[in-house]
Amino acid sequence: MKPFTFIAILVFALVAFLHFLRFIFNWEIIINGAYLPRWASIFAIILPAFLAFMLWKEMKKKE
């Protein structure tokens, strides 16, 4: 197992999980005075979760 790949999987999974929590608990994100809509977290859940899954799948295939 490559350590960088494992760390990347953890980071992507953590980002997806935090956006999932934001979506569930309706946390607000305001960047430079602009409100980030709640629906944007759907994309921020799907993309990093997909990347984490694909990295994990690739890591398991090479072992």
Sequence and secondary structure as in RCSB ss.txt:
>XXXX:A:sequence
MKPFTFIAILVFALVAFLHFLRFIFNWEIIINGAYLPRWASIFAIILPAFLAFMLWKEMKKKE
>XXXX:A:secstr
  HHHHHHHHHHHHHHHHHHHHHHHT  EEETTEEE TTHHHHHHHHHHHHHHHHHHHHHHH 
